[in-house]
Amino acid sequence: TIRLFVPNALAPNGFNREFRPVILSGNIAAYEMQIFDRYGSIVFFSDSPDEAWKGKKEGRKLPQGVYVYRIYLKLENGNEVEKKGHVLLLR
């Protein structure tokens, strides 16, 4: 079993400067996080749970709005977990 906390907003100039899901419990063997814009284009990808999205794509600030995330985890026991949702980018 895995427990995962996923923030629902980020404000790079404010209180929550980056979007980083936090694994509260469980051991993972593989990790992927993708962030998509409203057109379905990938604006961020990471295969490290230590890397966070800071509201940018290739160093450029992205506009305020709602973005979609997809998080994939493979647990050490072989089970797979996928979580999808929305995150609000505030400027």
C-alpha positions in Angstrom: 0.0 0.0 0.0 1.2 3.5 -0.8 0.1 6.8 0.7 0.6 9.8 -1.5 -0.1 13.5 -0.9 -0.6 15.6 -4.1 -1.0 19.4 -3.7 -3.8 21.0 -5.6 -2.2 24.4 -6.3 1.2 26.1 -6.7 2.1 29.7 -6.6 5.7 30.2 -7.7 5.7 33.7 -6.2 3.9 32.8 -3.1 3.4 30.1 -0.4 3.7 26.9 -2.4 6.5 27.5 -4.9 6.6 24.1 -6.6 4.4 21.1 -7.3 5.9 18.0 -5.8 3.8 15.0 -4.8 5.0 13.5 -1.4 5.1 9.8 -0.9 4.0 9.4 2.8 4.5 5.7 3.0 5.4 2.8 0.8 8.5 1.8 -1.2 8.6 2.6 -4.9 10.7 1.0 -7.6 9.8 3.4 -10.4 8.2 6.8 -10.6 7.0 9.1 -13.4 5.2 12.4 -13.2 3.8 14.2 -16.2 2.1 17.7 -16.4 -0.1 18.6 -19.3 -1.5 21.9 -20.5 -5.1 22.4 -21.5 -4.3 21.3 -25.0 -2.9 18.0 -23.9 0.8 18.9 -24.5 3.3 17.7 -22.0 4.9 20.7 -20.2 6.9 18.7 -17.6 8.2 15.2 -17.1 10.2 13.7 -14.3 11.2 10.2 -13.4 12.5 11.3 -10.0 10.3 11.9 -6.9 12.7 14.5 -5.8 12.2 16.7 -8.8 9.4 19.3 -8.7 7.5 21.3 -11.3 7.9 25.0 -10.8 5.3 26.3 -13.3 7.7 26.5 -16.2 8.4 24.7 -19.5 12.0 24.8 -20.7 12.7 27.8 -18.4 9.7 29.9 -19.5 7.0 30.8 -17.1 3.7 29.2 -18.1 0.4 31.1 -17.8 -1.9 30.8 -14.8 -4.5 28.1 -15.2 -5.4 24.5 -14.6 -3.0 21.8 -15.6 -3.5 18.0 -15.5 -1.1 15.7 -13.8 -0.4 12.0 -14.2 1.7 10.2 -11.6 2.7 6.6 -12.1 4.3 4.5 -9.3 5.6 1.0 -9.5 5.9 -0.5 -6.0 8.7 -2.8 -4.9 6.2 -5.7 -4.7 5.3 -5.2 -8.4 2.0 -3.5 -7.9 1.4 -0.3 -10.0 -0.5 2.8 -9.0 -1.6 5.6 -11.3 -3.1 8.9 -10.0 -4.5 11.6 -12.2 -5.9 15.0 -11.3 -5.7 18.8 -11.7 -3.3 21.4 -10.3 -4.0 25.1 -10.3 -1.0 27.3 -11.3 -1.4 30.8 -9.7 0.6 33.8 -10.8 
